[in-house]
Amino acid sequence: MTTYKGMRQMKISTKFFLFLMLVIVSTKLYSQNADSLVQKAWNEWNSNNPNEAEKLFKLAIKTDNENPRAYIGLSYLYTLQEKYDEAWQEFAKALDYLPNKYPYIFSVWLTPKFTQIKDREKAGIIKLLESLAEDPNAKRDLQAAVYDVLGEYYESKQNLKKAKEYFKKENAISDWTLIGPFENISASGFDEVYPPEFEYNPDTTYEGKNSMPVWWFKIPAIRNDYWVDLTFYFSHNEAVYYGNTFLYSPVKQKVWIRVGTSGSLKTFLNDKLIISCFDENNNDLDTYIAETFLEKGWNRLLVKCGYSEITQCNFKVRITDTLGNPVQGIIITTDKQPYNSKSISEVRIIPNFAETFFQKKIEENPDHPENYLLLSDCYLRNDKAIEAELVLRKGLSFYPNCPIFYLQLIEAYARGEKYDEQIKTYEKLLQLDSSIPSAISYRINHCIRSEAFDEAEELIQRLERQEGESEKVLQHKIDLYSKRGYIEKLINISNVAFNKYPHNWNFTYLQAFSAFQMTRKYSDAIKILRKYLDIKYDKTCLYYLADFYLELGDFKNWEKTFMKLLELQPAAPGYRYKMAEKYSEAQNLAKAEKSILEAIQICPGCAAYWNQYGTILRMKGDTAGAISAHKEALRLDQTNFSARETLRKLEKKSSIYQNFESYDVNSIIKKAPSANDYPDDPAIYLLDDTKRVVYERGASEYVREILIKVFNNRGIDVFKEYTVDVNPYNESYNIEKAVVIKKDGSETKADIDDNLIVFKSLEPNDIIYLKYRVRKQYGGRLAKHFWDRHNFNCFYPIKLLRYSLLVPENVNFQHFAQNMPDNPDKKKTEDGIIYTWSIADEPAIKEEPNMPTIEEIGKILYVSSITSWSEIIDWFSGIAQTKTRTSYEIKEQIDSIFIHNEELTPVQKAEKIYNFITENIRYSSVSFRQSGLIPQKARDVLVNRIGDCKDVATLYIAMLKEIGINAYYVLVKTREEGTLIRSLPSIDFNHCIVAVELPNKLQFCDLTAHYHPFGTLPDSDLGGFYLLIKKGEDKPNYFNAKDFPARNVNRKVEITVKEDGSAIIKKTFLRYGGASYAYRESYQGKSKKEQEETLLNSLTKEHSDLKLLSFEFLDIDKKKLTTGISFVCEIPEFLSEAGGFKLLKFPWTDAYEKWSALSKGTRTYPFLYWTDTDTITEEINITLPKGYRPVNPNYTLHLTNPVSDYILEIKLNKNLLQGKRQMIYKKVRISTADYPKFREFYNRIIKEDQKQILISKVNHN
């Protein structure tokens, strides 16, 4: 039985339950209502109503103040408006109501709402991070990053003790031995297996980059934050480095090996690859996590890190259990230990926890826009530009007009180096909302760069009305006033900026610099910098402060400041090198030696440090030690010419150039011939003397001495300017003397601008004297080689020319002299053997029309230590093949090209991609030899839509590879560079194309030939010298026009002549093969009116009164092997009068006319007869007026010679006069023996083409 008390309790419980249910339902309703408001807010924002969106976000918060989505949405809105304080405050509120806040904290890490204000106490970020550092529930991945940021924060507040405590909590490995550099030019070292990958021998020296010796060494110091910064320990760029350590585990146990890096990465455990990433990213700690097992006992851990494109290279490694906690019982040592390299453990790559979290959120709620943004923030934190771009694009499919997505995209494009897309997106932002601060800033910067100063000023004022005198506004004003040269305004605004934002380093430095400029007191600048250091303890500021102390003469404070720098960067050898330099200048050699030895201990492979050490020892009087140090500098870097020169002096050796014989310049000048001796020449080379020195391992240098006498004004015009031929990528130069020597012996110095020399006050009979030195510093696989080409004649007479080459006895090389004897004089010296080629009283090459290039007919010496063309093939393959890697953008473009999935043959596929590239990628004509030899990445060429010959070739190879077709680079020396050359192996090419491997054929394609159809080459390639970059190839070849589709032209002309002598003419012209490019080049892409004007211009040259009636093109917009044009025109006076007769000249297209090139009856050099066609055939049918008949109408002529065949046939069929004319080109090169016959042949054709036919009226009575 239920008692009253029990019934009462039941009623109370029921009421409580109903109340509880009411609360739950109400909460859900509030939450659902809030979510609805959040969604409406996003929709309003997508409809370009940011104010309404803000109201709705706030209303959602008022409706349900525990709804995190509303806070996050509002935070992103304020981020777009660059209200970072408000943006962070809203985001921080959201964290309080999230069941799992840690992924959200991870996402915000590198966003401006976090980074811009984290040091401000009122923001509360540091307080939050400190609570996270102690939070037992926090993800350990996140906590490690928290320790890192807190370490940096306390370092900036001069609390180094606390900073180091936080850095140490990360539990990163600090014991490493390193080795390097190994070659990584063009990222080629990523796939290269260097010795450290299969052995660890700490006592062995290996051959590294540029043939330098490399060895394992233990790092003596590490950055405070435990990043192993490889740019501290090594002095080479474009390199691969290895870090090695040994781990002892008491048991076999599962661990997570976590690696963060700047650069490409491979990580090996017990010689097994566990992590691999080719892309050179700048990312955070723990970016790559591999779950695997440590074997019981010793384990070898090897990190391979490389860079070739970015400026940083470093890594940080942590080992934890699967929860992120430090693994207990592990012992770490750099000493070599026995390990089981045959152990095979499973490896599982662990995805980033925050990325996984938001990916799931998007799956659950694809209509929640904030999740796309949060995931993109996670990606961007670790430089995953493509992933960020893709997720933002997905978000844009739901919210196509929401500007925050475009702002995030700009960051993704910036990291992905998609600069054109970045600009387009800024413009899109301005279209969506012209008040967005970042978009306004973009326009301001653009206006300042393009000097649209008034517009820039208006935009700055507009931005200032929006956000007041912000840091950004003040920086824009500084940039504008600086660019305009408004010094007074610049000083005033700098004062305002510094006083308002003393934490801003740019404002601080400008203020310090301005203070010194105004007062000339370093103390004023020092005071400003010290004030900044009280706010933010910063390496850059300390470095400039030290410089100011030094300029002030305060050596004591300079030294103290550098010691502070070393506290912040204990592993930075550059500071120690700088200190050694300054101590040396102050004659404090003990401290100088100590500093440079510390630098060498950190970076033992730096030749510059050893060279400096040698200098210090020399100053101390330790000659033997100095010699040893300079030798080590040279061992490490053969191109350290400073060490080389100093070493010779220390060893009591004269200049290496003393080995060569020298000419007496004054004597040559006195004996100089006069203009009367050379009446046909404007100038003469009195002397051209080159002395080249080759050192072991390929380093080389030369000195060139030139004397030129100008006879007249023509000579002055030719030689008043002289450009020293140097390659800025791998050669340095020094112009030792450049003067004009007058008749009285006085000298006038030339003006020198880089490598351009201008000889002033040059008059007839003056002499130019020039002496300069060039030092070659090639890197990569060819670093140990040398090669050269030297001309021994030119278009001016030469009195004396000599080329001397000093080569070590143990260095082998080849030499070949073209059109001259190859019997050098040899002289043995203690530095090697001198080979000398010389010539005297060489006459000028006399120019002839259509003569071969000087590269072919000149006297040229070739030298090369490269033994075979296979070495060139291996070299270029190494620097270029990595650039053909695929990417998301390439895959996407391939999908777009083959969107219809039609069944295509390999030829059709290759043609489609060829057409895409030639039609969509702009060709930038940069000299092959002067643009650097390394192509851009295929992905970058596609993204930026521009590239030179090797860049577009790279893209083609990459895209073909994506569809399973092999293709190869082809290095080309185009025909204008000369043909029939026997060249020694070198890199003397000026062009790059592609060879496509198709069934039963290797198809050559020039991706710069925008108007040429697939399967053809432009005329400049035909006859050119080429080298196929394919394994197994070992020699170059020449392109033969016969191996490509015939370049034929067919013309058919129908002419109806009226009684009055006028004519209606219909012409149909077809071009085949490579010849088809001409019509595309002239007419493609033009409007109908422009096409008509172009056509008329070509037709009215002979008939100015011609009237064009109609025209049409065949496949002018398609890259087919055939293209054509058909047109109808009217000519009023087609027939001319001659007495009682009419005269008709057959209107052959491109009729042969007198050619000045054939004016001489004999020649010295061959005649080059280049044409863009193989055969031209023209048929003309002329319908005469009734009653008219030609006199002697039937005529046939066949002319032939080794160069061409000419066929002419004219016949009458009733009143239809038919003519056929054909020219067949068989040969390009006409020898001097064949030239007279060709000249006769050509002149005969002219007569035939100009012949007129007499037309008489037939009398029918």
Number of C-alpha atoms within 10 A of each C-alpha: 4 6 8 9 9 11 11 11 12 12 12 12 12 12 12 12 12 12 12 12 12 12 12 12 12 12 13 13 14 19 19 16 15 27 22 14 22 28 22 17 27 28 19 18 21 20 17 16 16 20 13 17 25 22 14 23 28 21 17 29 22 14 18 20 18 20 23 24 24 31 27 26 25 28 27 24 23 20 20 21 18 17 17 22 21 18 24 29 18 20 25 22 18 22 18 13 15 14 8 13 14 20 20 23 18 22 21 18 19 15 17 17 23 19 13 13 16 21 17 11 10 11 18 15 19 19 14 12 20 14 13 19 20 10 12 10 10 15 17 20 22 22 24 23 20 24 24 22 20 23 25 21 20 21 20 20 18 19 14 18 11 17 23 20 15 22 23 19 15 23 17 21 17 22 21 25 21 27 25 27 27 26 28 23 25 24 26 22 25 25 11 14 9 18 11 22 17 12 10 15 13 17 9 9 13 19 16 20 24 22 22 20 17 20 19 21 21 18 20 15 18 20 17 21 22 21 18 26 19 25 16 19 29 20 18 16 19 23 26 31 26 24 25 24 22 25 21 19 20 15 13 11 13 17 21 27 27 23 24 22 27 26 25 25 27 19 25 17 24 22 21 19 14 20 21 14 14 17 17 22 23 21 21 18 24 24 18 24 23 21 21 20 21 25 23 15 18 22 24 24 19 25 24 24 26 34 29 21 15 15 13 18 26 22 25 22 24 21 22 20 15 16 11 19 16 19 17 10 10 15 12 17 17 20 13 14 15 10 18 14 14 9 14 14 16 10 15 13 14 15 12 16 16 21 19 13 16 22 18 13 16 18 11 10 11 16 14 19 22 22 25 25 22 26 26 28 25 29 23 24 21 20 22 20 22 19 17 28 23 16 22 25 17 15 22 19 10 15 20 14 20 24 27 24 25 23 20 21 25 22 19 27 20 16 18 18 15 19 15 13 17 20 17 12 20 23 17 17 24 19 13 18 18 13 15 20 22 19 22 22 19 14 20 25 17 14 18 20 14 10 14 13 18 12 14 24 18 12 19 23 15 16 23 16 11 14 15 13 16 15 16 18 22 22 18 21 22 23 17 25 20 15 15 13 11 12 13 11 15 21 19 11 19 23 18 16 26 22 14 15 16 18 16 16 18 15 24 24 20 19 25 23 17 18 21 17 13 10 11 12 14 21 17 19 25 22 13 19 21 15 14 20 19 13 14 21 21 18 19 12 19 21 17 17 25 23 19 23 21 17 14 15 12 13 17 11 16 22 17 12 20 21 17 16 21 16 15 20 18 18 25 23 27 16 20 26 23 16 23 28 22 19 21 19 12 11 14 14 19 14 15 26 24 16 22 27 21 20 27 21 18 25 24 21 26 20 25 20 27 26 27 24 29 29 24 27 22 18 14 15 11 13 17 13 17 25 23 17 25 29 20 20 27 22 17 23 23 25 24 18 16 13 26 17 15 20 22 15 13 15 11 9 12 12 11 14 14 9 18 17 9 11 12 8 15 10 9 15 18 8 10 18 16 14 18 9 9 14 10 12 20 22 30 25 24 26 23 20 20 21 23 24 23 21 20 14 19 24 22 25 19 19 19 19 20 19 24 26 28 27 24 17 16 13 21 21 12 12 20 19 15 15 13 15 11 15 15 12 14 13 15 14 20 14 17 12 12 23 21 26 23 17 13 7 12 9 15 16 16 22 14 15 9 11 14 14 21 20 21 14 14 24 19 18 23 21 26 24 22 20 18 17 18 20 20 22 20 19 19 19 19 21 18 21 23 20 21 15 18 14 16 24 20 17 15 19 21 23 20 20 21 17 20 21 21 26 23 18 14 9 15 12 14 13 18 18 21 20 13 13 13 12 13 16 12 14 13 14 14 9 15 19 19 22 18 18 18 16 15 14 12 16 16 17 15 14 12 15 15 15 20 21 14 17 17 17 20 18 17 18 21 19 20 20 20 20 15 14 20 21 16 22 23 16 16 21 17 21 20 22 20 23 23 23 18 19 17 12 15 20 16 10 16 18 13 10 14 14 9 8 8 7 9 11 11 17 16 12 17 25 17 17 21 25 19 15 23 22 16 12 21 18 20 13 11 14 13 19 14 13 14 13 15 17 25 21 23 26 24 20 20 24 18 15 15 16 24 24 23 24 29 32 29 32 30 30 27 28 28 23 15 17 14 10 17 15 25 23 26 24 25 24 23 22 19 13 18 17 19 13 12 11 18 21 21 22 18 16 17 16 22 27 26 26 21 21 18 15 10 6 9 13 19 21 26 26 30 27 19 21 26 27 27 26 19 26 25 18 18 14 23 19 21 21 23 21 22 23 24 17 11 10 13 15 14 17 12 18 18 12 18 11 10 16 16 18 22 20 24 16 21 16 22 17 22 18 22 17 13 11 19 16 23 20 20 19 18 19 20 21 23 22 24 28 28 28 27 17 21 21 13 14 18 17 12 12 10 12 9 12 17 16 13 14 17 16 11 10 17 14 10 9 14 11 13 18 16 19 12 11 17 15 18 16 17 23 14 15 22 19 21 21 25 21 18 17 17 18 18 20 19 16 16 22 21 15 13 10 7 8 15 20 19 17 14 20 16 17 12 7 12 16 13 12 11 8 12 20 10 11 10 13 16 13 19 20 22 16 13 14 13 18 21 22 19 17 17 19 19 22 21 21 21 21 17 12 12 17 20 21 10 12 15 14 11 12 11 11 14 14 13 14 18 18 16 18 16 18 15 19 17 18 11 9 15 17 20 20 22 18 20 18 20 17 19 14 15 16 19 19 15 15 13 16 20 17 17 21 18 13 18 20 17 13 21 16 13 15 20 15 13 14 15 19 22 15 14 11 7 5 3
